[in-house]
Each structure stands twice: as structure tokens, then as C-alpha cells.
Amino acid sequence: MTAYIVYESMFGNTAGLAESVAAGVATCLPVELVEVGDAPMIRDLVTELLIVGAPTHVFGLSRPRTRDDAVDRAGQVISDGRLMRDWIDSRSALSLSVATFDTHVNAPIPGSAAKTMARLLTRRGCTLVTDPVSFQVAGTDGPVVSGELERATEWGAYVARRVGLRPSPA
Ligand SMILES: Cc1cc2nc3c(=O)[nH]c(=O)nc-3n(C[C@H](O)[C@H](O)[C@H](O)COP(=O)(O)O)c2cc1C
């Protein structure tokens, strides 16, 4: 069995955090880390654990217009195909164990892509194994705030333990 981590990222911060989360999960079971445009259809996933990560855009998940804003800013973005909200928005009923994380600027702005993804996934029948979590970035294009990559690795291991997975013997 393999855990899946699917991420969306414009400037690379969520992608970097997804790698850190994967390092934590990998202490318990093999992990596949994929950008959302390369992910298989969500209804086809067979996995003990699905973790999804995305940047917070305008209090929630990205939309075509917010992605255009990111492209205007960066020239090119990592996730330039399918939107996370479209990948999650499968019409099928799902029965996956899921955890969600986002990146959020280090400022008191309400809203969270992780909470939006949790809401969409539980509506489809998924079980949330822990509360949505946010990791901080210093500004719109980053960088990730000091200590957050380490926290992401710890969180990945914690999530794997929550679904009953134990660290593999060395
Ligand atoms: C169009 C746009 C809207 C954004 N809206 C928010 C927001 O509402 N709240 C927030 O905390 N950050 C917001 N941000 C900052 C993003 O969260 C930040 O760019 C992201 O976490 C960086 O991750 P990435 O490099 O993986 O894209 C916004 C960024 C963009 C480009």
C-alpha cells in the first residue's frame, strides 16, 4: 500500500512543504507525491491515506482568476493545469482517509484552503483523520517561514500514525 500526497503550488512553497510531509509519512509507509495535474482521478485511488495540500487563495482554494494573478506575478507557476478544486470535485462517493494542509501568509487573514478541501472531501464521504493544518509563508511568493518544513515532517508522521501506520523498522 502507498500513501498519496497530492499538491497544488504556484511559487513552490506548498510543493516544498509537501516534500517535507512526505518525508514524515515515509517513516511509516511508501509515499507517492504528485502535482495535482499529474494525479490519477480521485475516484480511482486505492490508498490507506490521501493527503492534499494547496495554497490559500482569497480565503480558500485557487480559482482560475487567482491562478491568473499568480501567473501575472511569477511569469510561470508550477501548477498550470488542473485546479485542486476540480480534482477533488469528483461526482463519485469516496471512502478515503484524508488529511489536508495549506500554506497561508503569516498574517491574520481569515480563510484556509485546507478547511475548504476538508469540507469538499468529507461531503463526498471521506473521513478526516485530523484537523486541517496551515503552514506559514512569509509573503505571497514565500519563503516558507523558518521551522515550518520541520513541523510539516512531524505532521506527516503524526498523520500516518493516526491511520494506524507504525514506523517501519530501520
Ligand atoms: C491570488 C492570490 C490570492 C491569495 N490570497 C490569500 C489569502 O486569502 N490568504 C492568505 O493567507 N494568503 C493568500 N495568498 C498567498 C498564498 O497563500 C501564497 O502565495 C501561497 O501560500 C504560496 O504557496 P505556493 O508557493 O505553493 O503557491 C494569495 C496568493 C495569491 C497569488
Ligand as a Chemical Component Dictionary entry (heavy atoms), coordinates in Angstrom:
data_LIG
# 
_chem_comp.id                   LIG 
_chem_comp.type                 NON-POLYMER 
_chem_comp.pdbx_formal_charge   0 
_chem_comp.three_letter_code    LIG 
# 
loop_
_chem_comp_atom.comp_id 
_chem_comp_atom.atom_id 
_chem_comp_atom.alt_atom_id 
_chem_comp_atom.type_symbol 
_chem_comp_atom.charge 
_chem_comp_atom.model_Cartn_x 
_chem_comp_atom.model_Cartn_y 
_chem_comp_atom.model_Cartn_z 
_chem_comp_atom.pdbx_ordinal 
LIG C1  C1  C 0 -4.254 35.461 -5.991 1  
LIG C2  C2  C 0 -3.731 35.152 -4.606 2  
LIG C3  C3  C 0 -4.581 35.247 -3.503 3  
LIG C4  C4  C 0 -4.111 34.971 -2.221 4  
LIG N1  N1  N 0 -4.971 35.030 -1.158 5  
LIG C5  C5  C 0 -4.517 34.707 0.091  6  
LIG C6  C6  C 0 -5.408 34.678 1.214  7  
LIG O1  O1  O 0 -6.602 34.937 1.125  8  
LIG N2  N2  N 0 -4.896 34.330 2.424  9  
LIG C7  C7  C 0 -3.574 34.001 2.579  10 
LIG O2  O2  O 0 -3.169 33.684 3.696  11 
LIG N3  N3  N 0 -2.721 34.026 1.538  12 
LIG C8  C8  C 0 -3.160 34.352 0.315  13 
LIG N4  N4  N 0 -2.310 34.350 -0.760 14 
LIG C9  C9  C 0 -0.912 33.964 -0.533 15 
LIG C10 C10 C 0 -0.750 32.496 -0.803 16 
LIG O3  O3  O 0 -1.275 31.745 0.251  17 
LIG C11 C11 C 0 0.725  32.171 -1.044 18 
LIG O4  O4  O 0 1.064  32.739 -2.286 19 
LIG C12 C12 C 0 0.957  30.682 -1.070 20 
LIG O5  O5  O 0 0.784  30.136 0.196  21 
LIG C13 C13 C 0 2.327  30.341 -1.573 22 
LIG O6  O6  O 0 2.353  28.969 -1.824 23 
LIG P1  P1  P 0 2.786  28.406 -3.258 24 
LIG O7  O7  O 0 4.171  28.902 -3.496 25 
LIG O8  O8  O 0 2.753  26.930 -3.085 26 
LIG O9  O9  O 0 1.799  28.878 -4.270 27 
LIG C14 C14 C 0 -2.763 34.601 -2.040 28 
LIG C15 C15 C 0 -1.915 34.495 -3.154 29 
LIG C16 C16 C 0 -2.387 34.758 -4.430 30 
LIG C17 C17 C 0 -1.462 34.618 -5.608 31 
# 
loop_
_chem_comp_bond.comp_id 
_chem_comp_bond.atom_id_1 
_chem_comp_bond.atom_id_2 
_chem_comp_bond.value_order 
_chem_comp_bond.pdbx_ordinal 
LIG C1  C2  SING 1  
LIG C2  C3  SING 2  
LIG C2  C16 DOUB 3  
LIG C3  C4  DOUB 4  
LIG C4  N1  SING 5  
LIG C4  C14 SING 6  
LIG N1  C5  DOUB 7  
LIG C5  C6  SING 8  
LIG C5  C8  SING 9  
LIG C6  O1  DOUB 10 
LIG C6  N2  SING 11 
LIG N2  C7  SING 12 
LIG C7  O2  DOUB 13 
LIG C7  N3  SING 14 
LIG N3  C8  DOUB 15 
LIG C8  N4  SING 16 
LIG N4  C9  SING 17 
LIG N4  C14 SING 18 
LIG C9  C10 SING 19 
LIG C10 O3  SING 20 
LIG C10 C11 SING 21 
LIG C11 O4  SING 22 
LIG C11 C12 SING 23 
LIG C12 O5  SING 24 
LIG C12 C13 SING 25 
LIG C13 O6  SING 26 
LIG O6  P1  SING 27 
LIG P1  O7  DOUB 28 
LIG P1  O8  SING 29 
LIG P1  O9  SING 30 
LIG C14 C15 DOUB 31 
LIG C15 C16 SING 32 
LIG C16 C17 SING 33 
# 
